[in-house]
Amino acid sequence: MDGWETRRKRIPGHDWCVLRLGIQGVIRGFDVDVSYFTGDYAPRVSIQAANLEEDKLPEIPERGIRTGAAATPEEFEAIAELKSDDWSYLVPMTALKPGNPASGHNYFLVNSQQRWTHIRLNIFPDGGIARLRVFGTGQKDWTATDPKEPADLVAIAFGGVCVGFSNAKFGHPNNIIGVGGAKSMADGWETARRLDRPPILENDENGILLVPGCEWAVFRLAHPGVITRIEIDTKYFEGNAPDSCKVDGCILTTQEEEAVIKQKWILPAHKWKPLLPVTKLSPNQSHLFDSLTLELQDVITHARLTIVPDGGVSRLRLWGFPSSICLLRPREKPMMKFSVGFKANP
């Protein structure tokens, strides 16, 4: 029972906890997991949410790992300033099903386009929850962005997403635009070895391998913009990093993207504009490059990372400035899982 469990309640009311999402974004659904809490799971739950401004949050004492006690009067007083009992309901009071002892998942879909930063999990009246998963898409408040500071326009936390790739044998390209640094090779994008490699490899005069094939991944930026710097990290990929790479960008409308996805990203060559020419990569190293768009001032909506001939990349960062030119209607993005931190009322 590796989860959150409250004491058997003997006073009026019910138990709850307030959680801050790992990143702000649109919530698509929840998984309230009561695995292994076969005799003491919470019989009912509801979930509320709020979008709170970070600089206006009250100072809330850290609970740490202290267990076996309810929140102190000072903690209750601080959390009361959030007025969390008045937050919007994303899941009304609903009975939970215990399921199998090792698989007690309860899934809830959410139909809301609003950005959220915090949630409140209510259990009625008490009991245990093994895991709470909050699924959704990151969404940055671009109006609060400092126009003089570059932002990572492809970050999944801000709304960037992979919309096409050639190969993902050992890791999905969405990993390389993830939050923070990679934890291991499994936290990156790695392809299978290409079978069209020559039996004996040769280099050109610049040290670039002469091979016929490549692998690629296409990303929709979180916001259209001008890319000024490109970061490609091959950390942990010591014996399986790509030999070289290049990055291109283009402008696509929502309708054009939908059409080219059906065509498996067969796009006229003139659509792609070079952001980074073919460049040699080193294993287990972070590479930082200036983008060609610094001179061209091209606004793009999509970027394509091409690696030669194959291999793995741990992180891709496309630093630049969002542009109000050619704003597109946001589209549905694949779900990601938010990390959360408990502020509990045990």
N, C-alpha and C positions, 0 to 999 in steps of 0.2 A: 504493500500500500504506500507507494512512493508518490505522495501527492499532498493535497491540502485537506486536512480533516479537522473539523471543529468539535468542541465538546458537546455532549448531549444537553441541549438547551433546556433550562428549567426556569427561564424568565421570559416575559413577553417579547415578541419581535422575531426576527430571523437574522441569519448571518449573511455577510457580504464581504467583498473585497474590491478595491479600486486598483486598476492596472493601467500603466502607461504603455502605449504601443511602442514597439521598437522603432518604427517609423510612422509618420502620418500618412494616411491614405484612405482609399475607398474599401470598405469591408464588403466581401462577397458571401462570407459564410463562416460558421463556427463548427468546431467539433468538441463537444463536451464529453470527455472520455472518463468513464467510471470503472475501468478495468480493475479487477481484483478487490474492489470495494463491494463485495457480494452481500454483506450483511449490514453495511453502514453507509451506503452511497446516499447522496442527497436526492430525495424523491422528486423534487421539482426545482427548476431554475428559471430565471429571467435574466436578460442581458440588456444593459443600457449603454449609451455612448454619448460623448461630447467632443467638441472641437475647441480646445483651450489654447490660448496664447501663452507661450512659454514664459514670457517676461511678466505675465500677470498672475502666475501661479503662486499660491501661498507657500511658505516654507513648511514642508511636511517632514517630520522626523523619520529617519530611516528605521524600519523595523528590524533589519538584519535577519539573522537566523533564529531569533528568539521565538521559542514555542512554549506551549503549556500555559499561556496566559492571554487574556483578552487585551485589546488595545487600552492604553492608559487614557485617563481623562484629557491629557494634553494632546494626545494623538487624535482622539475623537473631535476635539475642538478645532484642530488644524484641518482635518479632512472635511469638517462640516462647512468650511469656507468654500469648498468646491460645489456645494449644493447638489451632490451626486444623485440624491433621491429624485431630483427633478429632471434628470437627463432623459434624452429621447430613448424610447424602447425600440431595440432592434429585434429582440426575441421576447414575446410576452411570457407570462408564467406558463410553463409547460412541464408535463410529467416526463421524467427520464426513464429509459428502459435499461435494465442492468445488462442485458445481452449475455454473452458467454463470459466466464470468469476472466479470461485473458483478452477479451475483445468487447469492451462495453462502450462502443462509439455511438454518440447521438449527434447527428448532423442537422444543421439549421441553415437554410439559405437566407440571404439578406438582399432585399431589393431597395437599395439606397445609393444615390450618386454623390452623397455628401462626403466631405473629407472629415475623418475622425482622428483624434489624438489619444483619447482615453476611453476605457470601458469600465463598467461596474458589473460584476458577476454577483447576482443574488441567488442564494440557495434557501429553500423553504422546507422546514425551518432550520435544519442543520444537516450535518453529514459530511461526506467526503467526495472530492473530485480528484481523479488521478492526473489528468492533463486537460488544459484548455488550449485549443489551437484556433488562431484567428487568421482566416485566409482573405486575401485581397490584393490590391495593387497599390504601389506607392504613388503618391501624388504630392508634388511640391507646390507651395504657395509662391508662384513666381513674382507676384506683386511685392513680396517682401524681400526680394533678392537685391543685393547691392549691385547696381549696374557697373561698378568699377571692378568687381571681383569675378573672376571666371568661375564657372560651375561645371560640374561633370554632367554634360547634357545627355549622356547615355545611361546614367546610373539607374538601376532597377528601383532603387528607393525613391527616385523622383518620377518614375513612370516609363523609363526606357524598357525595351523588350526585344528579344530576338524574334524575328518574323520569318526566318528561313535559314537553312544550313544544308551543307552537302553531306556531312557525316558527323555523328556524335556517338561513336562506339563506346567511349569510356567516360563521357561527361557532357552535359548539355551546355551550349553556348550561353544560356542565361546565367550560368554560374560566374562567367568572367565579368559581368557587370553587377555582381552582387555587393552586399554591404561589407565594408572592411576588407582586410587582406585575406588571401586564401589561407586555409588551414592545412591543406594538403593537396596532392595531385587530384584527389577525388572532388575537390572543391573548385575545379577548373574545367576547361573544355579540352577534351582530348579525342582525337580521331583514331581510326584504325590505320595500320600501315598500308599505304597504297601499293597495289600489286603491279602497277605499271612502271615501277622504278627500274632503271637500267641495271643489268647485272654488275657492271662496274661504273661507279659514280665519278663524274668529272666536274670541275669548277670552271667558271669563266674567269676573265682577267680581274674581276672584282671579288673573287672568292665566293660567288653565288653558285649553288649547285645547278647543274644543267639537267633538269628533269622535266618530263612532259606534263605532269599533273599537278593539281593543287587542291586544297580544301578551303571552304569559305563559310562565313556566317554573316547574315544581314540583320541590322538592328534598326528599329524605329526609335528616334531620339525622344526623350521625354518632352522636349520643346524644340521647335525649329530654331536654328541658330548658326553662328559662325564658329567653326572649330579653329582654335589657335594653337593648342598643344595636344599631343597624343602620347599616352603612356601605355606601354605594352610590357606586362610582367610575365616572365617565365619561371617564377619562383617554384621550387620543388621539381621542376622538369629538367633534371640534370642529364639524363640519357635519352630523352625523347622530346626535346624542344624542337620547334620548326627551324629550318635552316634560314629562312627569310620570310618577309611578310610585306604586304602593302595595304593601304587603306584608301578607299574611294567613298565619295558621297554623292547623293542625288536629291532631287526634290520630287516627291510623289504625293498626289492627292489620295484621299481615302479610297476612291474608286480605282485609281491606278494601282494602289497597293493590293487591293483585293484581286484585281485581274492578274497581276504579275505573280501572286502567290499560286494561283491556279496553273500558271505556266511554269512553275518551279523556278522562278526568278530568272527566266530568260528575258533579259532587258537589253535594248539597243546600247551598243558600247558608248555612243555619244551622250547617253543619259548620265553616265558615271563621270564624275570629275575627281581628279587625283587630289587626295589630302596628304598622302605619304607615298613616295615612290618605293619601288622594290628596295628593301633594306635588310641587311644581314642582322640576324638575331644571335644572342649568346644564351646558353642555358643558365637556368637558375639566377636570373638577373632582371632587374627593372630597367626598362629603356624609356627615355623621355625624348620626344622629338617635337620640333616646331612644325606646325601644319602649313601646307602651301596656301591655305585659305587666308592666312594672315595678309598675304599680298592680294589675293584674288577677291577677298571679301565675299565669298560665295555663301549664301544661306543654304543649308541643307536640312532635310527632314529624316533621311536615312543614311546609314553608313555601312559599308561592307569591309570586313576584315578578311583578307586572303592570306593563307599560310602555305608555304612551299617546303617540302612536298606534302607533309603531314605532321602530326605531333600534338603537343599540348601547350596551352596558354592559361595562366592562372588568373590574370586580370587585364581588362581593357578599360581605360579612362579616356574620354574625349572631352578635354577642357575647352571651354569657349564661352560665348555670350549669347543668351537667348535673344531672338529677334522677333519683333512684332509683325514682320513681313511674312505673308503666306501662312497665317495661323490655320491649323486644321482642326476639324471637329474631333474630339477625343474618341478613340475606339476602344472596344473591349480588349483587355489584356489578359494573358494567362495569370492564374492565381499564384501568389507566393505566400509564404507563411511569415507572419510578423512574430518577432520575439517580444515577450512581455515580461514585466517585472511585477511581483506581487507586493501590494501593501494590504496586508490581510487583517481581518477581524476574527481571529480563531476562537 
